[in-house]
Amino acid sequence: PLYEWFIEHLGIFPSRQIEFARMNVTYMITSKRRLLQLVNEGYVTGWDDPRMPTLSGVRRRGYPAAAIRIFCDKVGMAKRDNWIEIELLESCVRNELNMTALRRMVVLDPIKVVLTNYPEGQTEALSSENNPEDVNSGEREMLFSREIYIERDDFMLDPPKKYFRLAPGTTVRLKSAYIITCNEVINDANGNVSEIHCSYYPDSKSGSDTSGIKAKGTLHWVNAATALHGQVRMYDRLFTTENPLDEGSDFLSKVNPNSMTILDNVLLEPSFADAKDGDSFQFIRHGYFTLDRDSQPGKLVFNQTVSLKEGWTAKE
């Protein structure tokens, strides 16, 4: 009313006013004063920390601009304060990246697999799609040889029922490659599994499989001889509660101490050599990740953008 009174008595242009509420997203705060406190007290590395709800932060994390616009369209405007679930934002990001991000194979926690019946010194080029959602994305070639790496979580010595990954005596398919069977496990001095010996079926090559063998599980892998080394920063919610600004407590007490985990022994397929700062990829079976500006020759650094599926729950 006061604004309109001035317009009327001053005889100036009658601009239209629209009143709307703040967009509150769960597990986030957008108060600049409190965000500054997070920066100054060292809870985050800066305004562009990928955990921060700033434009520079979500850009560095890999959120596409189109996904943010879609999210805003879905939410709309309201005059009353309300809370929007962060899962909706992540769903918009996930849907956009599913259509645009190139697929790549990355092993976060590697364990070596030796294909004992594969000829020593032999390598072959295998083809794999870049993005099944984009028919124009084409394919890439990956080298395959006797020694590869798979995820340590994809192997169990004593698996439960309906376990479709690798275990002694079980058979799995390597994505875009061959079917293998685990024959022997090598342990280190501490009794931990250090190497897995398998045999492969030469007539089970993806795209021309005549083996007749049915493998229920499919694992991603990287070639030992050509793998690149990298670091991956895995992110969780910055706060442990949906509304960090609930009255009666200090919002800093709700900062999640485990909001970032750094994985340093990551192996990547060699096609990442051409990646540029800000490029986004789907790490097959892991989620979406974006190349960070901290990358250096010989050590690429990736920020986790969003997981492949919803289902985050607070960790005790």
C-alpha positions as CSV (number, residue, x, y, z in Angstrom):
1,P,0.0,0.0,0.0
2,L,2.8,2.5,0.8
3,Y,4.5,1.8,-2.6
4,E,1.2,2.4,-4.4
5,W,0.5,5.6,-2.4
6,F,3.8,7.0,-3.6
7,I,3.0,6.1,-7.2
8,E,-0.3,7.8,-7.0
9,H,0.9,11.0,-5.3
10,L,4.1,11.4,-7.3
11,G,2.3,10.6,-10.6
12,I,5.0,8.2,-11.7
13,F,4.7,5.1,-13.9
14,P,2.3,2.6,-12.2
15,S,4.6,-0.5,-12.1
16,R,3.0,-3.8,-11.2
17,Q,4.0,-5.5,-8.0
18,I,4.0,-9.3,-7.4
19,E,4.5,-10.6,-4.0
20,F,5.9,-14.1,-3.6
21,A,7.5,-16.2,-0.9
22,R,11.1,-17.4,-0.6
23,M,11.8,-20.7,-2.3
24,N,12.8,-23.0,0.5
25,V,14.4,-26.3,-0.4
26,T,14.9,-29.1,2.1
27,Y,18.4,-29.7,3.5
28,M,19.5,-26.2,2.2
29,I,19.6,-22.7,3.4
30,T,19.6,-19.6,1.1
31,S,20.3,-16.9,3.7
32,K,23.4,-15.1,2.5
33,R,24.3,-14.1,6.0
34,R,24.3,-17.8,7.1
35,L,26.0,-19.0,4.0
36,L,28.8,-16.4,4.6
37,Q,29.2,-17.9,8.1
38,L,29.7,-21.3,6.5
39,V,32.4,-19.9,4.3
40,N,34.2,-17.8,7.0
41,E,34.2,-20.6,9.6
42,G,35.6,-23.2,7.1
43,Y,32.6,-25.5,6.9
44,V,32.9,-25.3,3.1
45,T,35.7,-24.2,0.8
46,G,34.1,-21.1,-0.6
47,W,31.0,-19.7,-2.3
48,D,31.5,-22.1,-5.2
49,D,31.9,-25.2,-3.0
50,P,29.8,-27.9,-4.8
51,R,27.8,-28.4,-1.6
52,M,26.6,-24.8,-1.6
53,P,23.2,-23.7,-2.9
54,T,24.7,-20.9,-4.9
55,L,24.7,-20.6,-8.7
56,S,28.4,-20.9,-8.7
57,G,28.2,-23.9,-6.4
58,V,25.6,-25.9,-8.3
59,R,27.4,-25.0,-11.6
60,R,30.6,-26.5,-10.3
61,R,28.8,-29.5,-9.1
62,G,27.4,-30.0,-12.6
63,Y,23.8,-29.0,-12.4
64,P,22.7,-28.1,-15.9
65,A,21.0,-24.6,-16.3
66,A,18.1,-26.3,-18.1
67,A,17.4,-28.5,-15.1
68,I,17.3,-25.5,-12.7
69,R,14.8,-23.8,-15.1
70,I,12.6,-26.9,-15.3
71,F,12.7,-27.2,-11.5
72,C,11.6,-23.5,-11.1
73,D,8.8,-24.1,-13.6
74,K,7.6,-27.2,-11.7
75,V,7.6,-25.4,-8.4
76,G,6.0,-22.1,-9.6
77,M,5.4,-19.1,-7.2
78,A,3.5,-19.0,-4.0
79,K,2.7,-16.2,-1.5
80,R,3.0,-18.5,1.5
81,D,6.3,-20.0,2.7
82,N,6.6,-23.7,1.9
83,W,9.3,-26.3,1.7
84,I,10.1,-28.0,-1.6
85,E,11.8,-31.4,-1.4
86,I,15.3,-31.5,-2.7
87,E,14.5,-34.8,-4.4
88,L,12.5,-32.8,-6.9
89,L,15.5,-30.7,-7.8
90,E,17.7,-33.8,-8.1
91,S,15.1,-35.5,-10.3
92,C,15.2,-32.6,-12.7
93,V,19.0,-32.7,-12.8
94,R,19.0,-36.5,-13.3
95,N,16.4,-36.4,-16.1
96,E,18.4,-33.7,-18.0
97,L,21.7,-35.4,-17.6
98,N,20.2,-38.8,-18.7
99,M,19.6,-37.2,-22.1
100,T,22.9,-35.4,-22.5
101,A,25.7,-37.0,-20.4
102,L,28.1,-39.4,-22.1
103,R,28.4,-42.8,-20.6
104,R,31.8,-43.9,-19.3
105,M,33.2,-46.7,-17.2
106,V,34.9,-45.8,-13.9
107,V,36.1,-48.0,-11.1
108,L,36.0,-46.3,-7.7
109,D,37.5,-49.0,-5.6
110,P,39.5,-51.3,-8.0
111,I,40.5,-54.9,-7.6
112,K,42.5,-56.6,-10.3
113,V,41.1,-59.4,-12.5
114,V,43.4,-61.6,-14.6
115,L,41.9,-63.5,-17.5
116,T,44.2,-66.5,-17.4
117,N,43.2,-68.0,-20.8
118,Y,43.4,-64.6,-22.6
119,P,46.6,-64.4,-24.7
120,E,49.4,-62.5,-23.0
121,G,50.3,-59.3,-24.8
122,Q,47.2,-59.3,-26.9
123,T,44.8,-56.3,-26.9
124,E,41.6,-55.7,-28.9
125,A,39.4,-52.7,-29.4
126,L,35.8,-53.1,-28.3
127,S,32.9,-50.7,-29.1
128,S,30.4,-49.2,-26.6
129,E,27.6,-46.7,-26.9
130,N,28.2,-43.1,-25.7
131,N,24.6,-42.5,-24.8
132,P,21.7,-44.9,-25.5
133,E,19.2,-42.0,-25.1
134,D,20.9,-40.0,-28.0
135,V,21.1,-41.8,-31.3
136,N,23.5,-39.2,-32.6
137,S,26.1,-39.7,-29.8
138,G,27.9,-42.5,-31.6
139,E,30.2,-45.1,-30.1
140,R,33.7,-45.1,-28.6
141,E,36.4,-47.7,-28.7
142,M,38.0,-49.2,-25.5
143,L,41.0,-51.5,-25.4
144,F,40.6,-54.9,-23.7
145,S,43.4,-57.2,-22.5
146,R,44.4,-59.9,-20.1
147,E,44.4,-57.7,-17.0
148,I,41.4,-55.5,-16.1
149,Y,40.0,-53.9,-12.9
150,I,36.5,-54.2,-11.5
151,E,34.8,-52.7,-8.5
152,R,35.7,-54.4,-5.2
153,D,32.0,-54.3,-4.2
154,D,31.3,-56.4,-7.3
155,F,33.0,-59.5,-5.8
156,M,32.1,-61.6,-2.7
157,L,33.8,-64.7,-1.4
158,D,30.6,-66.0,0.2
159,P,27.6,-64.3,-1.6
160,P,24.0,-64.5,-0.5
161,K,21.3,-66.0,-2.7
162,K,20.3,-64.0,-5.8
163,Y,23.7,-62.4,-5.9
164,F,24.3,-61.7,-9.6
165,R,27.8,-60.3,-9.4
166,L,31.2,-62.1,-9.3
167,A,32.0,-64.8,-6.8
168,P,34.0,-68.1,-6.8
169,G,32.5,-70.3,-9.5
170,T,30.0,-67.7,-10.8
171,T,29.6,-66.2,-14.2
172,V,29.1,-62.6,-15.2
173,R,29.3,-60.5,-18.3
174,L,31.8,-57.6,-18.7
175,K,29.9,-54.7,-20.3
176,S,30.6,-54.4,-24.0
177,A,33.1,-57.3,-23.7
178,Y,33.0,-61.0,-22.8
179,I,31.5,-63.4,-20.3
180,I,33.9,-64.5,-17.6
181,T,33.9,-67.1,-14.8
182,C,35.8,-66.8,-11.5
183,N,38.2,-69.7,-10.9
184,E,40.6,-68.6,-8.2
185,V,41.1,-65.9,-5.6
186,I,44.5,-64.6,-4.5
187,N,44.9,-63.2,-1.0
188,D,47.6,-60.8,0.3
189,A,49.6,-61.3,3.5
190,N,46.7,-60.0,5.6
191,G,44.2,-62.4,4.1
192,N,42.4,-59.8,2.0
193,V,41.5,-60.5,-1.6
194,S,44.1,-58.8,-3.9
195,E,43.5,-60.5,-7.2
196,I,40.9,-62.6,-8.9
197,H,41.7,-65.1,-11.6
198,C,39.0,-65.8,-14.2
199,S,38.6,-67.5,-17.5
200,Y,36.8,-65.8,-20.5
201,Y,34.7,-67.3,-23.3
202,P,36.1,-66.2,-26.7
203,D,32.7,-66.8,-28.4
204,S,30.8,-64.6,-25.9
205,K,31.8,-61.2,-27.3
206,S,29.0,-58.6,-26.9
207,G,27.2,-58.1,-30.2
208,S,28.3,-61.5,-31.6
209,D,27.7,-63.9,-28.7
210,T,27.3,-67.5,-29.8
211,S,28.3,-69.1,-26.5
212,G,24.8,-69.9,-25.3
213,I,25.9,-69.0,-21.8
214,K,23.5,-67.0,-19.7
215,A,25.1,-64.4,-17.4
216,K,22.6,-62.7,-15.1
217,G,24.9,-59.9,-14.0
218,T,26.8,-57.3,-16.0
219,L,29.9,-55.5,-14.5
220,H,31.7,-52.4,-15.7
221,W,35.5,-52.5,-15.9
222,V,38.6,-50.6,-17.0
223,N,41.7,-52.0,-18.8
224,A,44.7,-52.1,-16.5
225,A,47.3,-51.0,-19.1
226,T,45.4,-47.9,-20.3
227,A,43.4,-46.7,-17.3
228,L,43.7,-43.1,-16.2
229,H,44.1,-42.1,-12.5
230,G,41.7,-39.8,-10.8
231,Q,40.0,-38.5,-7.7
232,V,36.2,-38.5,-7.1
233,R,34.5,-36.3,-4.5
234,M,31.3,-37.9,-3.3
235,Y,28.7,-35.6,-1.8
236,D,25.9,-36.1,0.8
237,R,23.5,-33.5,2.1
238,L,25.2,-30.4,3.6
239,F,22.8,-30.5,6.6
240,T,21.4,-33.5,8.5
241,T,17.8,-32.1,8.9
242,E,15.3,-31.0,6.3
243,N,15.0,-27.5,7.9
244,P,18.3,-26.4,9.3
245,L,16.8,-23.2,10.5
246,D,14.3,-24.7,12.9
247,E,13.9,-22.5,15.9
248,G,15.6,-23.6,19.1
249,S,18.9,-24.7,17.8
250,D,22.0,-23.4,16.0
251,F,22.0,-24.2,12.3
252,L,25.8,-24.9,12.4
253,S,25.1,-27.8,14.8
254,K,23.2,-29.5,11.9
255,V,26.1,-29.3,9.4
256,N,26.7,-32.9,8.1
257,P,30.4,-33.8,9.0
258,N,30.3,-36.5,6.3
259,S,28.9,-34.3,3.5
260,M,32.0,-34.9,1.4
261,T,34.1,-38.1,0.9
262,I,37.2,-38.1,-1.3
263,L,38.1,-41.2,-3.2
264,D,41.8,-41.0,-4.4
265,N,42.4,-44.4,-6.0
266,V,39.9,-44.1,-8.9
267,L,40.6,-45.7,-12.3
268,L,39.0,-44.3,-15.5
269,E,38.8,-45.4,-19.1
270,P,41.2,-43.5,-21.3
271,S,38.5,-41.6,-23.3
272,F,38.5,-39.1,-20.4
273,A,41.8,-37.7,-21.6
274,D,39.8,-35.2,-23.8
275,A,37.4,-34.1,-21.0
276,K,37.2,-30.3,-20.3
277,D,36.4,-28.4,-17.1
278,G,32.6,-28.6,-16.5
279,D,32.0,-31.7,-18.8
280,S,29.4,-34.0,-17.3
281,F,29.4,-37.8,-17.6
282,Q,27.4,-40.8,-16.4
283,F,29.7,-43.1,-14.6
284,I,28.0,-46.4,-15.5
285,R,26.2,-47.9,-12.4
286,H,27.4,-45.0,-10.2
287,G,25.7,-41.8,-11.1
288,Y,26.5,-38.5,-12.8
289,F,29.8,-36.7,-12.3
290,T,31.4,-33.4,-13.5
291,L,35.1,-32.7,-14.2
292,D,36.4,-30.1,-11.7
293,R,38.8,-27.3,-12.3
294,D,41.2,-28.8,-9.7
295,S,42.1,-31.5,-12.3
296,Q,45.8,-31.7,-13.2
297,P,47.7,-33.7,-15.8
298,G,47.8,-37.3,-14.6
299,K,45.0,-36.8,-12.0
300,L,41.5,-35.9,-13.1
301,V,39.1,-34.7,-10.3
302,F,35.4,-35.2,-10.6
303,N,32.5,-33.9,-8.5
304,Q,29.5,-36.2,-7.9
305,T,26.5,-34.3,-9.3
306,V,23.6,-36.7,-8.5
307,S,23.1,-40.4,-8.0
308,L,21.4,-42.6,-10.7
309,K,18.4,-43.2,-8.6
310,E,16.5,-41.6,-5.7
311,G,16.6,-43.1,-2.3
312,W,19.0,-41.1,-0.1
313,T,18.3,-41.6,3.6
314,A,20.0,-39.9,6.5
315,K,23.0,-41.9,7.8
316,E,23.2,-42.6,11.5
